[in-house]
Amino acid sequence: MPQMAPLYWLYLFVFFLLMFLLFFMLNYFIKPFNNISSISYDNKIISKSWKL
């Protein structure tokens, strides 16, 4: 039925907004990139083997 199409897109839009907010909330609280970068820089000594 074509009358149901606006409700279908409304449900998809609400679902998209909820997933978008969930994604940003998880990234705000977990912060995966900061944890990975801090671990990798603590264990490594950065040395350059080339000179300009």
CYANA upper distance limits for C-alpha pairs under 8 A (distance plus 0.5 A):
  1 MET  CA      5 ALA  CA      8.09
  4 MET  CA      8 TYR  CA      6.82
  5 ALA  CA      9 TRP  CA      6.86
  6 PRO  CA     10 LEU  CA      6.60
  7 LEU  CA     11 TYR  CA      6.63
  8 TYR  CA     12 LEU  CA      6.83
  9 TRP  CA     13 PHE  CA      6.55
 10 LEU  CA     14 VAL  CA      6.70
 11 TYR  CA     15 PHE  CA      6.60
 12 LEU  CA     16 PHE  CA      6.58
 13 PHE  CA     17 LEU  CA      6.72
 14 VAL  CA     18 LEU  CA      6.70
 15 PHE  CA     19 MET  CA      6.74
 16 PHE  CA     20 PHE  CA      6.54
 17 LEU  CA     21 LEU  CA      6.66
 18 LEU  CA     22 LEU  CA      6.58
 19 MET  CA     23 PHE  CA      6.52
 20 PHE  CA     24 PHE  CA      6.90
 21 LEU  CA     25 MET  CA      6.56
 22 LEU  CA     26 LEU  CA      6.62
 23 PHE  CA     27 ASN  CA      6.74
 24 PHE  CA     28 TYR  CA      6.52
 25 MET  CA     29 PHE  CA      6.77
 26 LEU  CA     30 ILE  CA      6.26
 26 LEU  CA     31 LYS  CA      8.25
 27 ASN  CA     31 LYS  CA      5.70
 27 ASN  CA     32 PRO  CA      7.69
 31 LYS  CA     35 ASN  CA      7.24
 32 PRO  CA     36 ILE  CA      6.78
 33 PHE  CA     37 SER  CA      6.57
 34 ASN  CA     38 SER  CA      6.55
 35 ASN  CA     39 ILE  CA      6.76
 36 ILE  CA     40 SER  CA      6.68
 37 SER  CA     41 TYR  CA      6.57
 38 SER  CA     42 ASP  CA      6.68
 39 ILE  CA     43 ASN  CA      6.99
 40 SER  CA     44 LYS  CA      6.84
 41 TYR  CA     45 ILE  CA      7.95
